[in-house]
């Protein structure tokens, strides 16, 4: 099946630890994104990437890092510098360009700091 | 990019049409209106988008006013499975970082 796969679905982290969330897509999309969602709130953009080996900060990039070594993969690392990391994290992808930039989402990953 | 304003919540009877409004008074000429919905603890699902003309697909219809300052998403025959948060988003063609979701409208479909 074509789509966006996020793993793990649920993750627990101890304070002070870094954790990496995986995002893989087989849609052949150029652009990929990471969003954060807090309970009852909308989505906020963390990072986005329009092409391999390039990425840009979104509105809330502090305490997060990403890499884009392959077109299909865009992992997000939540570092110990992120003071309130407990949230629902969503990965998304889209075609880059004017012909169609509808964004499609994975099923999300829940991160809880214990 | 334009921001949007939506009601916090709405109720709809099962089988009736659900009409979800969205205001985007600062929209510019090259910005599209997108609608997504999110069922609790799942990723948002794309519904429909449009620029100027009304659009219809198998899920919904999108009605955009002539001045493009507001739009309405119509679910013609709402079912209990349509209970979700609906997001109206305005986004330009090339602004990949300008995809604001806001808080959306919680649609409650009741039996």
Interface residues (C-beta under 8 A of the other chain):
Chain A: X4 X31 X33 X35 X40 X41 X42 X43 X44 X45 X48 X50 X56 X58 X88 X90 X92 X94 X96 X98 X101 X102 X103 X104 X105 X106 X107 X108 X110
Chain B: X34 X41 X42 X43 X44 X45 X46 X49 X87 X91 X93 X94 X96 X97 X99 X100 X101 X102 X103 X104
